[in-house]
Amino acid sequence: MALISGYHQSLERNVKTEVVLDKIKMDSRNGSFLKDYINIEQLRAYTPATTYDVYLETKLRQLTSKLFSEISVNSAARDIVQNKQFKEIVAYGEAIVPHILNSLKREPSILIWALNSILKSKISNKPLSIQEASNEWIKWGKNIHLV
Amino acid sequence: MTLPSLRGELHLFPNLIEHSNFCFKSPIDQKYNCIAWAIIKNNVWVEPTDGNFDGIFWPELVPKGFSHDHLIQLFTFFEYRACDDSGFEEGFMKVALYGTGEIWSHASRQLVNGKWTSKMGVCEDIEHESPYDLEGAGYGKVYQLMKRANSSYKLAKNQKTK
């Protein structure tokens, strides 16, 4: 419950941010401003939500592909969570959570560990399989209208 | 999501190409790891962690760690005992434990046809001739062979006798 209420607070913050972002939407329609804001934090602050979502979706796909190609025959979760690409996914924080959930909907995966790291919580203290934990995370996301 | 295939990593396993008639036995799958596959589970990762991650399992009674001995203790928990020979013995199941330096890296399991099976990281499962086929830059060397009575074999044999 603490996890969910914390997430709602975070969503409220995001809604306020989006109101501000709406004001610059008109100026950004030509897309030219993007090249001036290559810093991620600036991009997060000044990019319209929809554009930022597309950016995050693309970035998640790229990072995940690179992550898996780098770990390949390595079976160690300890190495996976220390991998540069994994850490970059986690560094996007709560904004990337809906995209991870969408990815889990397409295919259950060890990206649940990124959710564990970002939200600092497991979905359950029961011993779940990767598939079961993925399903539980999706259910959680649906309950709070993230997916 | 694009997942890697072992086909792109074969350079890490020179013996596999030179000496083994290996074959792919499963699609690429990231829902279980090699240790889980060696203890015949294909839906969890078996690895010691601090307990902060979903879907990762390690028996509470087994000390957590990554030394060679920690993996031996895990398989001892599952009733395996050390042995010296990787050849097939009727009524027994065998596993081979691999390590690089002081750290365990992989485990493979013998099948009832005498061949060996391995889950290759997030890549495919393969069937290979010998546990030594996987020695190399990827997993290091086999440092321990272990065996236990194969209960399903006993059951099948008893049913045949009846």
Interface residues (C-beta under 8 A of the other chain):
Chain A: R61 T64 S65 F68 S69 I71 S72 V73 N74 S75 A76 A77 R78 V81 S103 R106 E107 P108 S109 I110 I112 W113 L115 N116 S117 K120 K122 I123 S124 P127 L128 S129 I130 Q131 E132 A133 E136 W137
Chain B: M1 T2 L3 P4 L6 G8 E9 L12 Q30 K31 Y32 N33 C34 I35 N43 V44 W45 E47 T49 N52 F53 D54 G55 I56 F57 F66 S105 H106 K119 M120 G121 V122 C123 G138 Y139
